[in-house]
Structures are given as structure tokens and as C-alpha cells.
């Protein structure tokens, strides 16, 4: 039962943060420019799609009816193409970035955004086999892509990128055929719109910050900064968007005390990393990079 409890949070985390994993991996492999490029593109994507997400996963898991699910799905189907075009405009016109990388990551986000609704639906119905299949397909396609990052960004990298980007369609097509364009969905769309403001500020702020960092310090140093920030922010992000809604759905007791414990652990790990970096006992790429990771982990623990 415990293992099953974490299947959907794991599937959701992989769905939402696989792009962040690529960013971190590129930074650790010494390809800071690729890391910075992924970070800026992801920032533009987050600015648009998070602004339109409205904490949908929490809302869907808190409501057992199909009406809200169909409403969220219909809203996303209506808005997904304009959102993708806006994200493309933001990435294409601010900083020079590879177009193949931009399009590949936007395609991935489109499918991630749509299948997020399906994952919540399957979680409510207890279809753990679906979660296992989605985790397997995503991990395999992501691993093939990740294996290309230590080498040069060539044709094989982009082949793997687009296979990974399109892989969720294997699960989406039957779901969309069954649930898209339901008549009750349009009435639910109007109820969903007020929830959008809660995620808009986070999305826009993320994009502006990343663009400013690249413009001020250049891609190489920005890649190190984004890698450090991404590592530190993973804990709070995974809890907020993946694990937290599941725990609320299952109504598990003692959540607050466990959360405080893990927050303290993360803060302690971060402080230890900063201390040893300053003493010269630990260096990942550079002492400054190690310190940035430690400070970011402390911040992530506090944000929990």
C-alpha cells in the first residue's frame, strides 16, 4: 500500500520535472550553455503554462466528479495552441537559442500539460498499472536523451529529444477520444478561471529572473546558477505539485510533523555543503558552485 501511495506522485514528478532533470544533468556534465538554454526556454514555458494551470492537480484530486476534470481538460485543449505560440515568441525574440531545442521542449510541455489531467484522473480511480506504464515509458525515453548530453548536441540528441517529447501521446490519444469536448466541460471552464491568478505570478517571475540572469552574467555562469537553483528547489516543488496533493487525497495523518522533519534535514544538508565548500573539503566544478547548491538546498528546505 505504501509503495502504491507513491506511484502517482512519482509519475507526476517525472512528468513535471524531467525537463529540470535535463537542465541539472547538462550543468553537471559541464555543458553550462545547454543548461542555460534549457533554463531560459523552460522559464518561458513556465511563465505561460503555469500561469494557465491554476493548481489543477490539487483541484482535480479534491473533486471526485468528472465535471471538473472535463472542464480542466477542455480549457487546456482550447488554450494549448495559443499558449505554445506565446512561449515560442518569448523564447525566440529575447535571447539567441537553438530553434530545434525550443520546439522540442515546447512540444514536450504541451503533452505534459495535457497528460497531467489524465494522471489525476487515473489516480482518483486507483489505476496504478497506468502509473507504472507511464513511469516506464518516460524513464526509458528520458534515459536515451540523457545519454546524449555528455557528448555534443548533434542529430542524435535531437532525435532522442523529439521521441521523449512525443512519448506521452501513447497514453493521451484514447483518453482524449473519450473525454474531450464533453458538454458539461464548458460550464466548468468558467469556474476554473478564477484559480489561474494563484500560479500566474510564479510563472512570470520565473521567466523574468532567468532572462535577466543570462543577460547579466552570460550563459556559462548562468548555467551553473540555474543548475544549483534547480537542485535546491526540487524538494519543495515535488512536494507542492506531486506528493502534497496525493497525501491530502489519502488523508494521511502526521503530515505536518514529517514535513518539519524533512525541512530540517534539507536545511542541515545544505549548511553542511556550504561549510565544507568554504573549507575547501568539497568542490563540485568549483567552490562557488558547491556553495550555491548548498544555499539553494537550504532555501528548498525552508520552502517545504
BELFEN-V338588 format. One record per residue. N is the residue number from 1. RES is the residue in one small letter. OMEGA is omega in degrees with one decimal (none if undefined). BURIAL is 1 if it has 9 or more other C-alpha atoms within 8 Angstrom, else 0. D_CENTER is the distance of its C-alpha to the mean C-alpha in Angstrom with 1 decimal. Layout:
# BELFEN-V338588
[[N;RES;OMEGA;BURIAL;D_CENTER] [N;RES;OMEGA;BURIAL;D_CENTER]]
This chain:
# BELFEN-V338588
[[1;x;179.9;0;26.1] [2;x;180.0;0;23.9] [3;x;179.0;0;22.2] [4;x;-179.3;0;21.7] [5;x;-175.1;1;20.2] [6;x;-179.2;1;17.2] [7;x;-178.0;1;16.8] [8;x;171.2;1;14.7] [9;x;177.7;1;12.4] [10;x;178.8;1;12.1] [11;x;179.2;1;11.5] [12;x;179.3;1;8.9] [13;x;178.0;1;7.1] [14;x;179.7;1;7.8] [15;x;-173.9;1;6.8] [16;x;-169.1;0;3.2] [17;x;177.3;0;3.3] [18;x;176.5;1;6.4] [19;x;176.5;1;6.3] [20;x;176.3;1;6.2] [21;x;177.8;0;8.8] [22;x;178.2;1;10.8] [23;x;-179.0;1;11.0] [24;x;-178.9;1;12.4] [25;x;178.6;1;14.6] [26;x;178.5;1;16.0] [27;x;-179.6;1;16.9] [28;x;178.9;1;18.6] [29;x;177.7;0;20.4] [30;x;178.9;0;22.0] [31;x;-175.5;1;20.5] [32;x;179.8;1;19.5] [33;x;176.9;1;20.0] [34;x;178.1;1;17.4] [35;x;179.6;1;15.0] [36;x;179.2;1;16.0] [37;x;176.8;1;15.8] [38;x;-178.0;1;12.3] [39;x;-179.4;1;11.4] [40;x;178.4;1;13.7] [41;x;177.9;1;12.5] [42;x;178.1;1;8.8] [43;x;177.9;1;10.6] [44;x;179.0;1;12.7] [45;x;179.2;1;10.2] [46;x;-179.6;1;8.5] [47;x;-177.3;1;12.2] [48;x;-171.1;1;13.2] [49;x;176.5;1;10.8] [50;x;177.7;1;9.8] [51;x;-177.7;1;13.6] [52;x;-175.1;1;14.4] [53;x;175.2;1;12.3] [54;x;179.0;1;14.6] [55;x;-172.0;1;13.1] [56;x;-177.1;1;13.9] [57;x;178.8;1;13.0] [58;x;-179.9;1;15.4] [59;x;-178.3;0;17.9] [60;x;-178.5;1;18.0] [61;x;179.4;1;18.5] [62;x;-178.0;0;21.1] [63;x;-176.6;0;23.1] [64;x;-178.1;0;24.7] [65;x;178.4;0;26.1] [66;x;-175.2;0;25.1] [67;x;-179.6;1;25.9] [68;x;178.3;1;22.7] [69;x;179.4;1;20.6] [70;x;179.1;1;22.6] [71;x;178.8;1;22.4] [72;x;179.8;1;18.6] [73;x;-179.7;1;18.6] [74;x;178.0;1;21.5] [75;x;-178.3;1;20.0] [76;x;177.7;1;17.0] [77;x;-179.6;1;19.4] [78;x;-169.4;0;21.6] [79;x;-170.1;0;19.2] [80;x;-179.4;1;16.8] [81;x;174.6;0;19.3] [82;x;179.2;0;20.2] [83;x;179.3;1;16.5] [84;x;179.7;1;16.0] [85;x;176.9;0;19.4] [86;x;177.5;1;18.6] [87;x;177.7;1;15.5] [88;x;178.6;1;17.9] [89;x;-177.9;0;20.5] [90;x;-177.5;1;18.5] [91;x;-173.8;1;17.6] [92;x;-168.5;1;21.0] [93;x;-177.2;0;23.3] [94;x;-177.3;0;22.2] [95;x;178.9;0;21.9] [96;x;-177.4;0;23.1] [97;x;178.9;1;20.3] [98;x;-176.8;0;20.8] [99;x;179.2;0;20.8] [100;x;178.2;0;20.0] [101;x;178.7;1;16.7] [102;x;-176.0;1;15.9] [103;x;-179.5;1;16.9] [104;x;-178.8;1;15.2] [105;x;177.1;1;11.6] [106;x;176.3;1;12.5] [107;x;178.7;1;13.9] [108;x;-178.2;1;10.9] [109;x;178.0;1;8.9] [110;x;-178.2;1;12.2] [111;x;175.4;1;12.3] [112;x;-175.9;1;8.9] [113;x;-178.9;1;9.9] [114;x;-176.8;1;13.3] [115;x;174.1;1;12.8] [116;x;178.1;1;10.9] [117;x;179.5;1;14.4] [118;x;178.0;1;16.1] [119;x;177.6;1;14.3] [120;x;178.7;1;15.5] [121;x;-179.9;1;18.8] [122;x;178.2;1;19.3] [123;x;178.8;1;18.5] [124;x;-179.4;1;21.2] [125;x;177.4;0;23.6] [126;x;-179.7;0;23.0] [127;x;-176.5;1;22.4] [128;x;176.7;1;21.2] [129;x;177.4;0;22.4] [130;x;179.9;0;19.8] [131;x;-179.8;1;17.0] [132;x;-179.6;1;18.8] [133;x;-178.7;0;19.2] [134;x;177.5;1;15.6] [135;x;-177.3;1;14.6] [136;x;-178.1;0;17.6] [137;x;-178.4;1;17.0] [138;x;-179.3;1;13.4] [139;x;-179.8;1;14.5] [140;x;-178.5;0;17.6] [141;x;178.7;1;16.3] [142;x;179.6;1;13.6] [143;x;178.0;0;16.5] [144;x;177.8;1;18.8] [145;x;-178.0;1;16.6] [146;x;-179.4;1;16.1] [147;x;-179.8;0;19.9] [148;x;-171.8;1;20.6] [149;x;179.4;1;18.9] [150;x;179.8;1;21.8] [151;x;-178.6;0;24.1] [152;x;177.6;0;24.6] [153;x;-176.0;1;22.2] [154;x;-178.0;0;24.6] [155;x;-179.2;0;25.0] [156;x;177.2;0;23.8] [157;x;-177.7;1;20.5] [158;x;172.9;1;20.1] [159;x;179.8;0;21.5] [160;x;179.5;1;18.9] [161;x;-175.9;1;16.1] [162;x;174.2;1;17.4] [163;x;176.7;1;18.1] [164;x;-178.1;1;14.5] [165;x;-174.5;1;13.4] [166;x;-174.1;1;16.0] [167;x;179.5;1;16.0] [168;x;-177.8;1;14.6] [169;x;176.7;0;17.7] [170;x;-178.8;0;19.8] [171;x;-172.0;1;18.7] [172;x;-171.4;1;18.4] [173;x;178.9;0;21.9] [174;x;-179.1;0;23.9] [175;x;179.1;1;21.8] [176;x;179.2;0;22.0] [177;x;-176.0;0;25.7] [178;x;-168.6;0;26.3] [179;x;-174.7;0;24.4] [180;x;173.0;1;24.0] [181;x;172.4;0;26.6] [182;x;-173.5;1;28.1] [183;x;-178.0;0;30.6] [184;x;-178.2;1;29.4] [185;x;-177.4;1;25.9] [186;x;178.2;1;27.3] [187;x;179.6;1;28.7] [188;x;179.6;1;25.5] [189;x;-178.9;1;23.7] [190;x;178.8;0;25.9] [191;x;-175.7;0;25.1] [192;x;-173.2;1;21.3] [193;x;-179.9;0;21.7] [194;x;-178.7;0;22.6] [195;x;-174.0;0;19.3] [196;x;-175.6;1;17.5] [197;x;-176.0;1;18.8] [198;x;-178.0;1;17.0] [199;x;-177.0;1;13.6] [200;x;-176.6;1;15.3] [201;x;-179.6;1;16.4] [202;x;-177.7;1;13.1] [203;x;-178.2;1;11.7] [204;x;-179.9;1;15.1] [205;x;178.6;1;15.6] [206;x;-178.6;1;12.5] [207;x;-178.1;1;13.8] [208;x;-179.7;1;17.4] [209;x;-176.5;0;16.9] [210;x;178.3;1;15.4] [211;x;-179.9;1;18.2] [212;x;-179.8;0;20.8] [213;x;179.7;1;20.0] [214;x;-179.3;1;20.4] [215;x;-175.6;0;23.5] [216;x;-172.3;0;25.0] [217;x;-179.6;1;24.6] [218;x;-173.8;1;23.9] [219;x;-174.3;1;21.3] [220;x;178.8;1;22.5] [221;x;178.5;1;22.3] [222;x;178.3;1;19.2] [223;x;177.0;1;17.4] [224;x;179.2;1;18.7] [225;x;-178.1;1;17.6] [226;x;177.3;1;14.0] [227;x;179.5;1;14.0] [228;x;180.0;1;15.6] [229;x;-178.2;1;13.5] [230;x;178.7;1;10.2] [231;x;-178.6;1;12.3] [232;x;-176.5;1;13.7] [233;x;-176.0;1;10.8] [234;x;-175.0;1;9.1] [235;x;-178.3;1;11.9] [236;x;-179.0;1;11.8] [237;x;179.9;1;8.1] [238;x;178.9;1;8.5] [239;x;-175.5;1;11.8] [240;x;-170.6;1;11.2] [241;x;-175.9;1;8.7] [242;x;-172.8;1;9.8] [243;x;-176.3;1;13.2] [244;x;179.2;1;14.9] [245;x;178.3;1;15.3] [246;x;179.2;1;16.7] [247;x;177.1;1;19.1] [248;x;178.7;0;20.3] [249;x;-177.4;0;20.9] [250;x;178.2;0;22.9] [251;x;178.1;0;24.6] [252;x;179.8;0;24.7] [253;x;175.7;0;27.0] [254;x;-177.7;0;26.8] [255;x;-174.2;0;23.1] [256;x;-178.7;0;24.1] [257;x;178.3;0;26.1] [258;x;-179.3;0;23.6] [259;x;177.9;1;20.9] [260;x;179.5;1;23.5] [261;x;-178.7;0;24.4] [262;x;176.4;1;20.9] [263;x;179.5;1;20.5] [264;x;179.4;1;23.9] [265;x;-179.9;1;23.0] [266;x;179.4;1;20.0] [267;x;179.4;1;22.2] [268;x;178.4;1;25.0] [269;x;179.8;1;23.1] [270;x;-180.0;1;22.0] [271;x;177.5;1;25.6] [272;x;179.7;1;27.1] [273;x;178.0;1;25.0] [274;x;-178.1;1;26.2] [275;x;-178.0;0;29.7] [276;x;176.9;1;30.0] [277;x;179.6;1;28.6] [278;x;-179.8;1;31.2] [279;x;179.7;0;33.9] [280;x;-179.0;0;33.1] [281;x;-179.5;0;32.4] [282;x;-179.6;1;28.9] [283;x;174.6;1;27.4] [284;x;-172.7;0;24.2] [285;x;178.8;0;25.0] [286;x;179.7;0;26.8] [287;x;-179.9;1;27.7] [288;x;179.0;0;25.8] [289;x;178.4;1;22.6] [290;x;178.6;1;23.1] [291;x;178.8;1;23.9] [292;x;177.7;1;20.8] [293;x;-179.7;1;18.7] [294;x;178.8;1;21.1] [295;x;179.4;1;21.0] [296;x;178.0;1;17.2] [297;x;175.6;1;17.3] [298;x;178.8;1;20.1] [299;x;176.9;1;18.1] [300;x;177.4;1;15.2] [301;x;178.1;1;17.9] [302;x;-178.6;1;19.6] [303;x;175.3;0;16.6] [304;x;none;1;16.5]]
